[in-house]
């Protein structure tokens, strides 16, 4: 397992990674670096906060013609749910 925590633009990669994970404002600006870092069949994961960012990164991935069709899903985090999926909040 290799974890690289740095500005992606500083990296010089050549198919070294199975996964590339971006949690940044503009992942569409770094798609070429991601492509060069990934092994064939590798996975690119981009965390974005807004639908505008999602649209922009999905369109950039499609336009790059280097990746398969992008998929997206939304994750909701609610710290009020406990392990047994019951709400831990009191309604008053």
Buried (B, 14 or more C-beta within 10 A) or exposed (E): EEEEEEEBEEBEBEEBBEEBBBEBEEBBBBBEBBBBBBEEEBEBEBEBEEEEBBEBBBEBBEEEEEBEEBEEEEEEEEEEEEEEEEEEEEEE
